[in-house]
Amino acid sequence: MKPTIPNILPATIADAGTIRALAEQIWPSTYIPIIGREQVDFMLNLFYSEEVLARQIGNGEQHFLISFCDGKPVGFASYSDMGERIAKLNKLYVHTAKQDTGLGKALLQRVVDDVMAMGARQLTLNVNRHNLNAIRFYEKWGFARTAVEDIHIG
């Protein structure tokens, strides 16, 4: 697919519903094969309720970005300042219809630019060990596995 040039904007509290809708579109195809429908539904409600997203955005706990193509939201990312010049990439998702178009790269580059501007010199993240597409994506960016852990959610 040819590269797509996205418009990437910081999210506001008013964007919580947009982020929720994107997660509902993206998560099932990515995670149902890995963790099943019941766990996906549970996690969407836990991490992507509009109230939770609005709180994270409003209190600065996470900085969210939304990617738009042709005026439509197609992806999002979030990151946090962990202190001591370390940032964490919490979320990076692109609609399946727009994957392999350069949108994920553009979102990640924007996160890298933003965290460097805030003084971070290290960016960490967690990836489900069975999400091989994501692992390959991050490895292409130079990320390396530093630990393996089980995080039980629900």
C-alpha positions as CSV (number, residue, x, y, z in Angstrom):
1,M,0.0,0.0,0.0
2,K,1.2,3.5,-0.7
3,P,2.1,5.6,2.3
4,T,-0.6,7.8,3.8
5,I,0.2,11.2,5.2
6,P,-1.8,11.6,8.4
7,N,-2.9,14.6,10.4
8,I,-1.9,13.8,14.0
9,L,-3.4,16.0,16.7
10,P,-3.3,16.0,20.5
11,A,-6.5,14.6,21.9
12,T,-8.7,16.6,24.3
13,I,-11.3,15.3,26.8
14,A,-13.9,15.8,24.0
15,D,-12.1,13.1,22.0
16,A,-12.7,10.3,24.6
17,G,-15.6,9.0,22.6
18,T,-13.6,9.0,19.4
19,I,-10.7,7.0,21.0
20,R,-13.3,4.6,22.5
21,A,-14.9,4.0,19.1
22,L,-11.5,3.4,17.5
23,A,-10.5,0.9,20.2
24,E,-13.8,-0.9,19.6
25,Q,-13.0,-1.1,15.9
26,I,-9.4,-2.1,16.2
27,W,-9.1,-4.3,19.3
28,P,-11.3,-7.3,18.2
29,S,-9.3,-8.2,15.2
30,T,-6.0,-7.8,17.0
31,Y,-6.9,-9.4,20.4
32,I,-9.8,-11.9,20.1
33,P,-7.4,-14.5,18.5
34,I,-5.0,-13.9,21.3
35,I,-7.1,-13.5,24.5
36,G,-10.7,-14.2,23.4
37,R,-13.9,-12.1,23.1
38,E,-14.7,-12.1,26.8
39,Q,-11.3,-10.7,27.8
40,V,-11.4,-8.1,25.0
41,D,-14.8,-6.9,26.1
42,F,-13.6,-6.7,29.7
43,M,-10.4,-4.8,28.9
44,L,-12.2,-2.4,26.5
45,N,-14.6,-1.5,29.3
46,L,-11.8,-1.2,31.9
47,F,-9.3,0.8,29.9
48,Y,-11.4,2.5,27.2
49,S,-14.5,3.7,28.9
50,E,-15.1,7.4,28.0
51,E,-14.8,8.2,31.7
52,V,-11.4,6.6,32.1
53,L,-10.1,8.2,28.9
54,A,-11.4,11.6,29.8
55,R,-9.8,11.3,33.3
56,Q,-6.4,10.2,31.8
57,I,-6.5,13.1,29.3
58,G,-7.8,15.7,31.7
59,N,-5.3,15.0,34.5
60,G,-2.3,14.6,32.1
61,E,-1.8,11.0,33.2
62,Q,-1.5,10.0,29.6
63,H,-1.0,12.2,26.5
64,F,-3.1,11.0,23.6
65,L,-2.7,11.6,19.9
66,I,-5.3,10.9,17.3
67,S,-4.4,10.3,13.6
68,F,-6.8,11.4,10.9
69,C,-6.9,10.6,7.2
70,D,-9.3,12.4,4.9
71,G,-10.8,14.0,8.1
72,K,-11.6,10.6,9.6
73,P,-10.0,9.2,12.8
74,V,-7.9,6.1,11.9
75,G,-5.6,5.6,14.8
76,F,-4.4,6.8,18.2
77,A,-1.4,6.6,20.6
78,S,-0.8,7.6,24.1
79,Y,2.3,8.0,26.2
80,S,3.3,9.0,29.8
81,D,6.2,10.7,31.4
82,M,7.6,8.2,33.9
83,G,10.2,10.6,35.3
84,E,13.9,10.3,35.3
85,R,14.0,11.0,31.5
86,I,11.9,7.9,30.8
87,A,8.6,7.8,28.9
88,K,6.2,4.9,28.3
89,L,4.3,4.3,25.1
90,N,0.9,3.1,26.5
91,K,-1.1,2.6,23.4
92,L,-0.5,2.7,19.6
93,Y,-3.3,1.4,17.4
94,V,-4.1,1.9,13.7
95,H,-7.4,0.8,12.1
96,T,-6.8,-2.5,10.3
97,A,-7.9,-1.0,7.0
98,K,-5.1,1.5,7.3
99,Q,-2.3,-0.7,8.6
100,D,0.8,-1.0,6.4
101,T,0.3,2.5,5.0
102,G,2.8,4.3,7.2
103,L,0.3,5.5,9.8
104,G,1.8,3.5,12.6
105,K,5.3,4.8,11.8
106,A,4.0,8.3,11.7
107,L,2.2,8.0,15.1
108,L,5.3,6.4,16.7
109,Q,7.6,9.1,15.2
110,R,5.3,11.8,16.7
111,V,5.4,10.1,20.1
112,V,9.2,9.9,19.9
113,D,9.4,13.6,18.9
114,D,7.0,14.6,21.7
115,V,8.8,12.6,24.5
116,M,12.2,13.9,23.4
117,A,10.8,17.4,23.5
118,M,9.8,16.8,27.1
119,G,13.3,15.6,27.9
120,A,12.9,11.8,27.9
121,R,15.8,9.8,26.5
122,Q,14.2,6.4,26.8
123,L,10.9,5.1,25.6
124,T,9.5,1.8,27.0
125,L,6.4,-0.2,26.2
126,N,4.7,-3.5,26.8
127,V,3.5,-5.8,24.1
128,N,1.5,-9.0,24.4
129,R,4.0,-11.7,23.6
130,H,1.5,-13.3,21.1
131,N,1.0,-10.0,19.2
132,L,3.7,-10.9,16.6
133,N,2.8,-8.1,14.2
134,A,3.3,-5.5,16.9
135,I,6.5,-7.1,18.1
136,R,7.9,-7.0,14.5
137,F,6.8,-3.4,14.1
138,Y,8.6,-2.3,17.3
139,E,11.7,-4.4,16.5
140,K,12.0,-2.6,13.2
141,W,12.1,0.7,15.2
142,G,15.0,-0.7,17.3
143,F,13.1,-1.7,20.4
144,A,14.5,-4.7,22.1
145,R,12.9,-7.1,24.6
146,T,14.3,-6.4,28.0
147,A,11.9,-8.6,30.1
148,V,9.0,-11.0,29.9
149,E,6.3,-10.7,32.4
150,D,2.8,-11.9,33.0
151,I,0.3,-9.1,33.7
152,H,-3.0,-10.5,34.8
153,I,-5.9,-8.2,34.0
154,G,-9.3,-9.2,35.3
